[in-house]
């Protein structure tokens, strides 16, 4: 791993505007990507990008959050914060993957679900809950990769997976450090302090059993050498997928269910 960094420093790297996003990973990891749009209910949410592709010749379904690179794209994609339409689109693609027995790969980089009034009116909480429920029952391999930020239910809605991987400088937490500091101390300026308390870094979460693997990044962060970062993700996905495709559908669903049931459990003293 790279030199030891504080949680706040890792957060800054995770939020770097030039950090590789879903479009870079789609271009570097997959071929023949065919995008699928719309939730077949309300509309299209560009903050979720998904479709069918080939991963080393294997048909897969790819779904991920999209922030964009320019300010115009950031605004269009709600800075990577999905609306209910996005989660419903993701569920539609997952059901399709289940029908055609395609593994599912999700790429997560979001500060959380979109908090606007329209999203709440369209059933934001229900869409996230439904996604958690449906992902827990899938009988195809599911691998989630947290590539940048993975905050709140907005991230978890795409992360009920058999294997949860994190890039070395990614973060994964119940909410943003600024939100945590505001709730706990009523002072968002204490976000750096909150980062340490929240145990949101990949090394912390690997020790806690929340994630399954850390994907190493180039020294200084993935934005300094995106092609190397993409290769590292490729190797991790290849290794994990090779193990999962050997398992039966029932075993995959049962394993996923037990994995998440165990999170946060504590052993009682004898």
N, C-alpha and C positions, 0 to 999 in steps of 0.2 A: 504494500500500500504506500501511498504518498506520505510525505511528512505529516505528523500529527497536526490536525487543524481543530479549532474550536467549532462548536455547533453553529455559531453565528457565521463563521467563515465559510463553512460548508453551505449554509443557507444562501449566502451571497453568491457562491458559485452556482448553486442550483437555479438561482434566479437570473443568471447572466443572460442578457438579451441575445447573445450569439450562441448560446448553448444549443446543441442539436435538438431539433424537435421531431415531431412525427413525420414530417415530409422528408427530412434527411434519412430517417430510419427506413421509411418505405423505399426510398431510392437505393439505399445501400444494402438492405437485407432481402428484399423481395423482388420478384419479377412478375410481369403480366398482371399488375394490380388493376382491378376493375372496381371503381367506386360505386357504392350503392347509397342512395339518398332517400330521405323522407321517412317519417314514422307511420305512414298510412293512416294517420288520425288527424293531426293538426298541421304539420308542416315539416320543414327542414331546419335543422340546427347545425350550422357550419362549425360550431365548437367541437363537435364529434365528427371525426373522419373515419370511415369504415368501408370495408369491401372484401373482395375475394382476391387472393394472390397465390403465388407459388413461392414456397420457401425451400430452396434446394430441390426443386421439382415436386414437392409435396403440396397439394392444395390446402390452404389454410384460410381462416377468416381473421382479418386484422381490424382492430378497433382501437382508436386512441383519441385523446384530447388534443386540440390544436389551438395554439396561442397566436401564431403568426409572428412575423419578424418586423414589419413596419407598423407605425402607429395606426395607419388605415386598416391593416389586417387585424391588429390588436382589438380595435373597436368592433370590427365586423364579427370577430370570433369571441366577443365578450371576454377577451384576455384569457381564453381557455376555460371559461366557466360555463359548463353545459346547462341548457334548459331542459325541461321535461321531454321536449321533442327529441333531444339528443339521446337521452337515456332510453326512450322508447324505440328510437332507431337502432340503438345498440342491441336492445333485446330482440328486435326483429331479426337482426343479423345473426345473433346467437341461436335463435330458434332454427334459422336456415342452416347454420353450421351443424346443429344437432341432427337435422333431417338428413343431411348429406354426409354426415360423419367426418366433418372437417375439424381439426384442432383449432382452438381459438387462442390468439395472442393479443393481449391488450397492452397499450403503451400509455402510461399515465404521467401527465404533467399539468396539474391544475391546483389553483389555490382554493378550490371548492366549487360547489354548484352555484349557478347564477342566482343572486339573491333578489332580483327585481320583482316588483309586484306582479307583472304578467306571468313570470315563472311560477309564483305561488298560486295564482289564479288557475293555472293550467295543471296543477297537481304535482309540484316539485317533490314534496315528501313522499307521495305515493309512488312516483316513478322510481325514486331511489330505492324505496323499500321493495318494490316489485322486482327490481333488478337484482337485489341481494337474494331474494327468494328464488328467482329463476336460475341464477348462476349456481346456487347451491345444489340444484338438482340435475345439472348437465351431466351427460354421460360421455362426453368427449374430453380430451385433454385440454386444460385451460392453464395458460401461463401468463402472469401479469408482470410487467416490468415498470417500475417507477423510475422514470428517466430524469425528472427534475423535482418539482414539488408534488406531493401527494397528500392533500389536506382534506379532512372532513369526509362526510358521506359522499361528497362529490367524487372523491377518489375511490373510496371503498366500493362504490357502486360498480366499478369495473375491475375490482381486485379480489373477488371471491374465487380464488384460483387454486389449482393443485400445487403450483409453485409460484411464490411471490419473490421476485428478484428486484434488487435495487442497485443503481449505479452508485459508485463509491461516495460521491458528493451529493446524492439526492437526499431528500428529507421526506418523512412520511409521518403524519400526525393527525390528531383529532381536530385541529384547527390551526390557523396561522399563529406564530409567536406574538404578533401584534394583537390579535384577538385574545389570546391567552392572557397577555399582560394587562389588557384593558379590563377583562373580566375579573382577574385576580387582584390587581393592584390599582385599577382605574388609571393606568399610566402606560400608554402604548410605547413610550420611549424606553421602557425596560424590556423590550423584545429580546435583546441579546441575552439577558439574564433568563428569560423564559425559555430560550433555546436549550440551555443546559438542563433545566428542570424537566423539560418535556420528553427527553430521551428520544429525539426524533431522527437521529442520524442512523446510517446503515449499520455501523458497528454496534450501536446500542440495540437496535432492533434485531440484529442477528443473535446477540446474547440473550435477548428476551424471547426468542423463538417466534417472533412475528413474521420475519422473512426467512427465506431458505438459502439465499446466496447473495453475496456482494460481487458486483461486476466492477473490476478495477478500471480506473480512468487514467488518461495521460497525466503526467505531472502538471499540476496547476488547474486541471479541469478539462472536461470533454470539449469545451469550446476552443481550446488551443490546438487540438488535433482531432477533429471530428471523425476522420476516416479510421483512426485507431480505435476510437470509442465504438464506432459501428462494428468493427471487427470483433471487439471484445463481447459485444452483445450477441453477435452472430454465434460465436463459440458457445456462449452460455445457453442460448436458445437451442442450439443443435444438441448439446449434451442433455439438457432437461427433456427435450421432446423425444429423444431416442429412448429414454427410460419410460416416459408416460405412454407412448403408443403401444407398448407391450402389454398394458394392463386392460382388463375388461371394463366395459362401461359402468357396470355396477360397482366395481372396485374403485374406479375414479370418483364416482359420486360419493361413495361411503368415505373414502379417504379425505375428500374435500370437506365433507360435513364434520368429521372428527377433528380435522385440523383447526377449524374455526371454533368449534365447541371448547377446545382446550385453551384457547387464548385467554390469558388473565386468570386461569385457574391456579389456586394455591393448594399445596399439600398440607394437610393437618398434621400437627405434631402428634407422635404416638403417645 
